Amino acid sequence: MPWQRKKRRKSKKRPPLLPYILIPPAVYAVHVFLLFLLDSVRGDGLMLHQYLNESRGGLVRQLVSDGWRALPVFYAASLLLWFEVRLLSRFLHWRGVVSAAIAGAATGWLLAFFLIGKSMAVVIPYTISGLLMAAVLGRIAQPPAARKRR
Amino acid sequence: MRFRAILLSASLLLGMKSVAAADHVWIVGGGPALGNSQAQIELNVNWVIQVLHGNPGARQLHVYYTDGNAPGKDVVLWQPPKESRETLQPLARVFDEVNANGESYYSHQVPHVVGGTEASALRPSLEKEFSTLKPGDRALLIYNGHGLHDSRDAAGNTLRLWNNTSLSVRELDQIMNRIDPAVPVRFVFTQCFSGGFERLVHPRAQDTLELGEANRCGFFAESEDREAEGCSASIKIGDYRDYSTFFFAALQGRMRTGELIEVNPDRDGDGVVSLHEAHLFALAQGQNADLPRSTTEVFLERWQPWYLRWVDTGAEPDNVYGKIAREVARKNGLPEAGPALVHEMRGRRQALATAMDSLLDEQASLGQELGALRSAIRKDVAARWPEALSPYTLNFANFLKKDLTAAQDFILAHPRYAELVAKQDRRAALDEEVLHVDRDITQLDKILRLRTLARLQSQFEQHATAREREWYGRLMSCEGQGL
């Protein structure tokens, strides 16, 4: 039936929205975990200290309130990285997870270096977050055919 | 000629204004009831008055203390009672009244008291006096007493005032709104949960970074949810060394015990010890269980944006807080900085936490043993003198008159009395040990906090907006004034 064919074509082109919604909070969670690791291994261990010796509720409230502020920025960053991934694949024909991850890491590094701080401990978590987010976006943005070929 | 005359009269007027401008100090002190109005608070207040008199410059004192000038007894003093029949110590030990047996009561000896601290009387008095302040004046409010915590909202933290009344942060904010916004208002709160009063610098005592219109700043012995070092009823001066002990020692140049302070608190070398410098001195030198803070420090903590939190927590900027962190670490026999400091602090904290746990366990089991011991001896006493079990009765009065000596001899000769004495003394010693361990743990917390403040200050210098810098500068210039 013609109306059935039309409907099928429409659903085929619908972009997968859910991953785009879930990627920023998931990457932010990984980002906080990275901060925890760096704080525990190379820093004063403030997160663990607050959890063990001060107010656990306070730590949770802090993480939640920071999360609310961070999420819009992580969504904006995901949009920026998505554009980068699209541009790379369209104009330079650099497709795939690796090139996207490199671009994401470079973006994260540049943003952290110029906007937040120049020390390695500041730059590393943002670089890794950028890398991770762009890699996932690169994976999603790949056409299914390209994925199959690999 | 005419212009000169105008200029002269204008300068005379200005001169008169500056002459008329005055420094006002409000001291509010004492406990909420006799049992909680320890002699230490009275001595603290007297010492603060002495420091204020000893500092150059004239200032008007407004002292409010417990029941004001009423003749009733409003201070409790504790001194260890002698171990003798005359002090009824054997009876007190068996009937678990050892603390009460060492107490004595008297009417306070605080000079210049203009009124009591009962909230209903204090509030209108403060409102009236605050509304008379004019531009050019300066105000300093010092509170020395007890405080309560509101777990839902720090603006609900209260000062515990005479007759079990109270004044919350919000209420004090409303009272302070009577003060002309041009008048700098400094406050020093030394009670438990005093950090809640930091809200006084924000509009309507809200939980926000924004500063109110008024020019206020302050210093606090503790955070909004931690108890300050206990108010002991003891008058042994070396026993108590709370935040105010060090804060006012910096302003006087001498410790309360009379000896000169070893470290110069005048960090910027301008010849004047500002309140901020006094606070830094208390941070560096206070070997107590208090984790003090100032409004500028809390402002930095509030300011920190999410993207800087938990980032690079091993950085060690060399600013004033970084220097004090090193000083405190050195004083406590720790490496001054670097991973070695962090490593050693973790090890020491673990050891202290274990020590604290075992002390608390011992305290708990000792409490149970003491209960059993007391009731065993009490049972034997009651078998011979049942009147001893009914205080506030004629029987008891007769017992005191006729049988007291015999009963106390009986207690002293009881086979388990020596054990009771040893265990009660051990419990008292345990309280001391717990306090010492708590003080040691607090020193570690302080080093961590100072290192965090050092990073915060450095981050603030790099990332703060012009408006945030203006707010911080306002607080700093208020804190940076002398007495």
Interface residues (C-beta under 8 A of the other chain):
Chain A: V32 L35 F36 L38 D39 R42 G43 D44 G45 L46 M47 H49 N53 S55 Q62 S65 D66 G67 R69 A70 V73 I116 G117 S119 A121 V122 P125
Chain B: D225 P305 W306 Y307 L308 R309 W310 V311 D312 T313 G314 A315 P339 V342 R346 R349 D445 L448 R451 T452 Q459 Q462 H463
